[in-house]
């Protein structure tokens, strides 16, 4: 029998790697999500394997940790850790604990569709960064608000980390999340990844349902901090106005809530410019 050539052996090895199921680590950062965390975990433990679920709790003062521990006892692939600091710090901690070849990010107040991880895994076979489709659920006027896109090298870098997946190697390459950010840490990381030459691929079938804020106060507070995060982006990356799409923004549906969100975000932007913590040297 003729011996198999080295080229043929390499082909078989490559085929085995591409057919092997991709281990995905789902990283969740939470604080005081007792009302929502069970619904999230219920939607995650039934996802397509292989997976692990890494929950990083920022010292919740409600029953969040008790609920997660019940899942940790029942499912060997659920792991709970404690880590304070910014959201970026918590996510970096979770990424450091993750064993997967890819990391999928989702928020504690979200619910993953049954095929969420399957869709992300399929896209990750050919891509390094995948953004899913996020559907807002809750108060209808908040559901209808559209994202303010920021285009860098042809990619929208505002895909939120409530539905985002990265190859672990790319996370290491770009240095993970910048822990200085109060918000917009996901935009910053996406921007750095795109600038480094990585494309963000959109997988519409990877659906996450994300709860809107439950009150006008929480909605405006979120808008204020989002505005502060956009100012942090300019402090780090310089003027980004040319990367927005003003005509696309004008085509968006204008409502009372969209105008109020924009006004509040501008206040947050100006407030951080005047009183915000400067970027460390």
C-alpha positions as CSV (number, residue, x, y, z in Angstrom):
1,X,0.0,0.0,0.0
2,X,1.3,3.4,-0.9
3,X,2.3,5.6,2.1
4,X,0.2,8.7,2.6
5,X,2.0,11.8,1.5
6,X,2.7,14.7,3.9
7,X,0.4,17.0,2.0
8,X,-2.5,14.5,2.3
9,X,-1.9,14.1,6.1
10,X,-2.0,17.9,6.5
11,X,-5.2,18.0,4.6
12,X,-6.8,15.4,6.8
13,X,-5.6,17.2,9.9
14,X,-7.0,20.5,8.7
15,X,-10.3,18.9,7.9
16,X,-10.4,17.4,11.4
17,X,-9.8,20.8,12.9
18,X,-12.5,22.5,10.9
19,X,-15.0,19.7,11.6
20,X,-14.3,19.6,15.4
21,X,-16.9,21.5,17.4
22,X,-15.7,24.9,18.6
23,X,-15.7,25.3,22.3
24,X,-17.3,28.7,23.0
25,X,-17.1,30.4,26.4
26,X,-20.1,32.6,27.2
27,X,-19.0,35.4,29.5
28,X,-21.6,37.3,31.5
29,X,-20.9,40.3,33.8
30,X,-23.7,41.0,36.3
31,X,-24.6,43.2,39.3
32,X,-28.0,42.9,41.0
33,X,-29.7,41.0,38.3
34,X,-31.7,38.7,40.6
35,X,-34.9,39.5,38.6
36,X,-33.3,38.5,35.3
37,X,-30.4,36.1,35.7
38,X,-32.5,32.9,35.9
39,X,-34.2,33.6,32.6
40,X,-30.7,34.2,31.0
41,X,-29.2,31.1,32.4
42,X,-32.2,29.0,31.4
43,X,-31.7,30.2,27.8
44,X,-27.9,29.4,27.9
45,X,-27.8,26.0,29.5
46,X,-29.8,24.5,26.6
47,X,-27.5,26.0,23.9
48,X,-25.6,23.7,21.5
49,X,-22.5,22.2,23.1
50,X,-19.6,22.4,23.7
51,X,-19.8,25.5,25.8
52,X,-19.0,26.9,29.2
53,X,-20.7,29.8,31.0
54,X,-18.6,32.2,33.0
55,X,-20.6,34.5,35.2
56,X,-18.6,37.4,36.8
57,X,-20.6,39.0,39.6
58,X,-19.6,42.6,40.7
59,X,-20.5,42.0,44.3
60,X,-24.3,42.0,44.0
61,X,-26.2,43.0,47.0
62,X,-29.3,41.0,46.0
63,X,-29.8,37.3,45.4
64,X,-28.0,37.2,42.1
65,X,-25.1,35.0,43.4
66,X,-27.4,32.6,45.2
67,X,-29.3,32.0,42.0
68,X,-26.2,31.5,39.9
69,X,-24.8,29.0,42.5
70,X,-27.8,26.8,42.0
71,X,-27.0,26.6,38.3
72,X,-23.4,26.0,39.1
73,X,-24.3,23.1,41.3
74,X,-26.5,21.5,38.6
75,X,-24.4,22.2,35.5
76,X,-20.7,21.5,35.5
77,X,-20.0,24.0,32.7
78,X,-21.4,27.0,34.7
79,X,-18.8,28.9,36.7
80,X,-19.3,31.8,39.1
81,X,-16.6,34.3,39.9
82,X,-16.5,37.6,41.9
83,X,-14.8,40.7,40.5
84,X,-15.5,44.4,41.0
85,X,-14.5,47.4,38.9
86,X,-15.9,48.6,35.6
87,X,-17.8,46.5,33.2
88,X,-14.7,46.2,31.1
89,X,-12.7,44.9,34.1
90,X,-15.3,42.3,34.8
91,X,-15.3,41.1,31.2
92,X,-11.5,40.9,31.0
93,X,-11.6,38.8,34.2
94,X,-14.1,36.5,32.7
95,X,-12.2,36.2,29.4
96,X,-9.0,35.4,31.4
97,X,-10.9,32.5,33.1
98,X,-12.5,31.3,29.8
99,X,-11.1,28.1,28.2
100,X,-12.9,28.4,24.8
101,X,-11.4,29.0,21.4
102,X,-14.0,31.8,21.1
103,X,-15.8,34.0,23.6
104,X,-19.4,35.0,23.3
105,X,-20.6,38.0,25.3
106,X,-24.1,38.6,26.6
107,X,-25.7,40.7,29.4
108,X,-27.4,39.6,32.5
109,X,-30.7,41.2,31.5
110,X,-30.8,39.4,28.1
111,X,-32.3,36.1,26.8
112,X,-30.6,34.1,24.1
113,X,-32.7,32.5,21.4
114,X,-32.4,28.7,21.3
115,X,-30.0,28.6,18.3
116,X,-28.0,31.7,19.3
117,X,-24.7,29.8,20.0
118,X,-25.2,27.5,17.0
119,X,-25.4,30.5,14.7
120,X,-22.4,32.3,16.3
121,X,-20.4,29.0,16.1
122,X,-21.2,28.6,12.4
123,X,-20.1,32.1,11.6
124,X,-17.0,31.8,13.7
125,X,-15.7,29.0,11.6
126,X,-15.0,31.5,8.8
127,X,-14.8,34.8,10.7
128,X,-13.0,36.2,13.7
129,X,-15.6,38.6,15.0
130,X,-19.4,38.0,14.8
131,X,-22.2,40.3,15.8
132,X,-25.7,38.9,16.3
133,X,-29.1,40.6,16.0
134,X,-30.3,42.2,19.2
135,X,-34.1,42.7,19.7
136,X,-35.1,45.1,22.4
137,X,-38.1,44.0,24.5
138,X,-39.9,46.0,27.1
139,X,-41.5,49.4,26.9
140,X,-42.5,49.9,23.3
141,X,-41.2,53.5,22.7
142,X,-37.8,52.3,24.0
143,X,-37.9,49.2,21.8
144,X,-38.2,51.3,18.6
145,X,-35.1,53.4,19.2
146,X,-32.3,52.8,16.7
147,X,-28.6,52.5,17.4
148,X,-26.4,55.5,16.5
149,X,-23.9,53.8,14.1
150,X,-20.2,54.6,14.0
151,X,-18.5,53.4,10.8
152,X,-14.8,52.6,10.7
153,X,-13.2,51.1,7.7
154,X,-16.6,50.0,6.4
155,X,-17.7,48.3,9.6
156,X,-20.2,49.5,12.2
157,X,-18.2,49.3,15.5
158,X,-21.3,50.0,17.7
159,X,-22.5,46.4,17.7
160,X,-23.1,45.9,21.5
161,X,-21.4,43.4,23.7
162,X,-24.8,42.0,24.7
163,X,-24.5,39.9,21.5
164,X,-21.0,39.7,20.3
165,X,-18.4,36.9,19.7
166,X,-14.7,37.1,19.3
167,X,-12.0,34.5,18.6
168,X,-10.0,34.3,21.7
169,X,-6.8,34.9,19.8
170,X,-8.2,38.2,18.5
171,X,-9.2,39.3,22.0
172,X,-5.6,38.7,23.1
173,X,-4.2,40.5,20.1
174,X,-6.2,43.7,20.7
175,X,-5.8,43.6,24.5
176,X,-9.4,43.0,25.5
177,X,-11.5,45.7,27.0
178,X,-10.1,49.1,28.1
179,X,-11.1,49.2,31.8
180,X,-11.0,53.0,31.8
181,X,-14.3,53.3,30.0
182,X,-17.5,53.8,32.0
183,X,-19.5,52.8,28.9
184,X,-18.7,52.3,25.2
185,X,-16.0,49.8,26.1
186,X,-17.4,47.5,23.5
187,X,-17.3,50.2,20.8
188,X,-13.7,50.9,21.7
189,X,-12.7,47.3,21.4
190,X,-14.5,46.8,18.1
191,X,-12.9,50.0,16.8
192,X,-9.4,48.7,17.7
193,X,-10.1,45.3,16.2
194,X,-11.3,46.8,12.9
195,X,-8.4,49.2,12.8
196,X,-6.1,46.2,13.3
197,X,-7.6,44.7,10.1
198,X,-10.3,42.4,11.4
199,X,-13.8,42.5,10.0
200,X,-17.1,42.3,12.0
201,X,-19.5,39.9,10.4
202,X,-23.2,40.2,11.1
203,X,-25.1,36.9,11.7
204,X,-28.8,37.8,11.7
205,X,-29.8,34.4,13.0
206,X,-27.9,34.8,16.2
207,X,-30.7,36.5,18.1
208,X,-30.6,38.0,21.6
209,X,-33.6,39.6,23.3
210,X,-32.4,42.5,25.5
211,X,-34.6,44.2,28.0
212,X,-35.1,47.9,27.7
213,X,-34.8,50.1,30.8
214,X,-37.8,49.8,33.0
215,X,-38.4,53.4,33.8
216,X,-37.8,56.9,32.4
217,X,-35.2,57.6,35.1
218,X,-33.2,54.5,34.2
219,X,-33.5,55.3,30.5
220,X,-32.2,58.8,30.9
221,X,-29.4,57.6,33.2
222,X,-28.3,55.1,30.6
223,X,-28.4,57.9,27.9
224,X,-26.3,60.2,30.1
225,X,-23.6,57.5,30.6
226,X,-23.7,56.5,26.9
227,X,-23.0,60.2,26.1
228,X,-20.1,60.1,28.5
229,X,-18.7,57.0,26.9
230,X,-18.8,58.6,23.4
231,X,-16.7,61.5,24.8
232,X,-14.2,58.9,26.2
233,X,-14.0,57.5,22.7
234,X,-12.9,60.9,21.3
235,X,-10.4,61.4,24.1
236,X,-8.8,58.1,23.2
237,X,-9.2,58.0,19.4
238,X,-9.5,61.7,18.4
239,X,-12.4,63.3,16.6
240,X,-14.8,60.7,15.3
241,X,-17.5,62.9,13.9
242,X,-16.5,62.0,10.3
243,X,-17.2,58.4,11.1
244,X,-20.9,59.0,11.8
245,X,-23.6,58.9,9.1
246,X,-25.6,62.1,9.6
247,X,-28.0,61.4,6.7
248,X,-28.7,57.9,8.1
249,X,-29.3,59.5,11.5
250,X,-31.8,61.9,9.9
251,X,-33.6,59.1,8.3
252,X,-34.2,57.4,11.6
253,X,-37.6,57.6,13.1
254,X,-37.7,60.8,15.2
255,X,-39.8,60.5,18.4
256,X,-40.0,62.3,21.7
257,X,-37.9,59.6,23.3
258,X,-35.2,59.7,20.6
259,X,-34.9,63.5,20.9
260,X,-34.8,63.2,24.7
261,X,-32.1,60.4,24.4
262,X,-30.0,62.6,22.1
263,X,-30.3,65.6,24.4
264,X,-29.4,63.7,27.5
265,X,-26.5,62.0,25.7
266,X,-25.1,65.4,24.7
267,X,-25.3,66.5,28.3
268,X,-23.3,63.4,29.3
269,X,-20.8,64.1,26.5
270,X,-20.3,67.7,27.7
271,X,-20.3,66.7,31.3
272,X,-17.5,64.1,30.9
273,X,-15.6,66.7,28.9
274,X,-15.7,69.1,31.9
275,X,-15.6,66.8,34.9
276,X,-14.7,63.3,33.6
277,X,-11.7,61.3,34.7
278,X,-8.8,61.9,32.2
279,X,-7.4,58.9,30.4
280,X,-4.3,57.5,32.2
281,X,-1.0,58.1,30.5
